[in-house]
């Protein structure tokens, strides 16, 4: 992995937030609401029409996942993928 060099201003900004990051040991703000939805729920809520994902070529990825005989995917995830795109 190559060494990276960050600007001094970035380092100073991180230094300013360091006490808060250390106090929480988390590094991210608290999530609003009762609980976080899991990945499967979020995936099922996404629109799957071709217009929404045309730039990402998601249709090709889903077709690969649905058609792959070597992919080991839990059934509850496999059933979440659309059968038609």
N, C-alpha and C positions, 0 to 999 in steps of 0.2 A: 504494500500500500504506500503510495507516494506521500511525502510530507506535505501538509497544507499550511499555508500562511494566511491568517485572518487579519483584517484591518484592526488597528488599535481601538477605534471607536466601538467596534463589535465587542472586543474584550472588556472594555470599560462598562458597556451596557450589561454584559453578563455578570460582571463584578457587582454591579448595583443590585441585581436580583439574587445574588448568591445567598444572602441570609434567608430569604424567603424559600428558595429551593432547598436549602439544608433543613429548615424547620419542618417542611412538609414531607421531605424525602420522596416526593412524587414528581415534581417538575411540571405539572400541568394544573390548570384551574379546576375547581370542583365541578362535577357534572350537575347540571340543574335537573331536578326531577327525582323520582323515587329510585329508579334503577336504569342502568344502561341496557339498551336492546342488544341482543346478541347478533352476531354476523349473519346468521341464517334469516332472522327476522328482517334485518336491514336489506338483505339481498332480495327477499320476497317483495318488499315494498317498492323496489326500483321499477321504473317503467321499462318495459322490454320491447317497445315498438322500435322499428328500424330507424326512424328519424332521430330518436334520442341518442343513439349510439353509433351513428354512421361513421364518424371520424375515428372512433376507437376500434372499429372492426370487431365489435363484440360478437356479432353474428358468427364470424369464423371461429372464434374461441369457443362459443357455446356448441356449435356443430362438432368441433373436435372433441369436446368433453362428452357430449351425448353419444358420439359414435365410437369413442376409443374403447377397445376391449381390454386394454392393459392398465387403464387408469383405475386406481382403487379409491373410490369415493363412497362415503357412507350413504346409504339409501335415502336418508332424510335430506341430504344435500342434493343427490342426483334427482330426486323428485321435484326439487325447487327450480331446476333449469327448465325453461320452456321447451316443449316438443316441437313447436313451429316458430319460426322467426319471420 
